[in-house]
Amino acid sequence: MAWQLQDAKNKFSKVVQQARTQGPQVVTVRGERAVVVLSAEDYDSLRAARPTLVDALLDGPRWDDDFVEAVTARVKAPSRDPAF
């Protein structure tokens, strides 16, 4: 269901109740969709389906064998003069 902002403000408890029982509730501003009110259960379902930033970084592109070999074969000595 779509709610105008003023109606959603005046009947917020009803908006929340309907989000919990009937699904997402759309709130409009000047006739355009502005926000969607979700139940906590719907929100949790959406979040569970998305990887976290850490997951995305750890699951980044795979390194080919030549690149892995080049990285592991590099000199392990410091690249700077320790006197500085």
N, C-alpha and C positions, 0 to 999 in steps of 0.2 A: 504494500500500500504506500502511496505517496502522501506526505504531509507537508503543508506549507509551514515555514519556520515558525510563524506566530502560533499556529495551532499546535505544533509539536512542543513549543515552550509551555503553552497553557495546559497541555494534556500529556506531559512527559511520562508520567507513570503508565498511562495507557499505551504510549509508544513503546515503552520498555516491555510491558506485558505482551503486546502483540509481537514484538521481536522474539520473545521467548516462546510463544505458542504458534505463531503463524509464519515466522521467517523474517528476513531482513525488511526493515522499514526505511523508505527513502524520504529524506527531508529536502525540500526544494527552497531555493531563495530566488525570488523574482521569476518563478516558473522554471528554473533550471536546477537539475540535480546538484546538491551541494555535499551531502553526507549520507551515509547509510548506517543505521543503528542495527547492530547484530547482537544476538544472544552470545553469552560467553562460550557456549558449546560450539556455535557456528564459527566464532573467532578462533577457538582452539583448533578446530578442524582445519581451518585455513592455514594457521601457523604451522601445524604439524606436517603439512604437505610441502612446505618450503624448507630448503636447506638453510642453515644458519650461515653467516659470513665465514665462520671458521670452517664449516663443512665445504663451502664453495672454494675457499683457498686451498684446503688440503686436497681437494678433489680436482685440482687444476689440471692443466694440460699434461699429458704424459711426455716424459723425456725419451727421445730415441737413444739407442745404444751408443751411438757415436758421441752424443753430448754427455752422457753419463761417464763415458770413458775419459773424455777431455776434462771434466770437472774433477774426477778422482785422481787423474794423473798429474794435475798441476803441482807445482812446487809448494811444499807445506811451510817453507820459511817465510818470515814476515816480509812484506814488500817494502817496508820503510826501514831506514837506518835507526836502530834503537837509541842512538846517541842524541836524537832530537827530542 
